[in-house]
């Protein structure tokens, strides 16, 4: 279901995430790229695409749903924590 049909035109919510739990030294480059691309890049580029509509509304707001894993160690996986820590 796409929330874009239910949200006002001045609000965008980015809530995306994927994870692969394993020791830090065991991640392949492809796994790291997949997690960062899904969790960070997709939300960033989605906000870029929404920018014209948000700006035109005169009161645009973007919400990035993150994770506590981005600020404290909870054994969720290093790439996941890094990708979620990119959003304040």
CORHUJO-V400659 format. One record per helix or strand of 3 or more residues. SS is the DSSP state (A for helix, B for strand). FROM is the first residue (numbers start at 1). TO is the last residue. Records with the same first field share a line. If there is no record, write none. Layout:
SS = FROM-TO ; FROM-TO
This chain:
A = 3-5 ; 24-26 ; 29-57 ; 68-70 ; 78-84
B = 11-14 ; 61-64
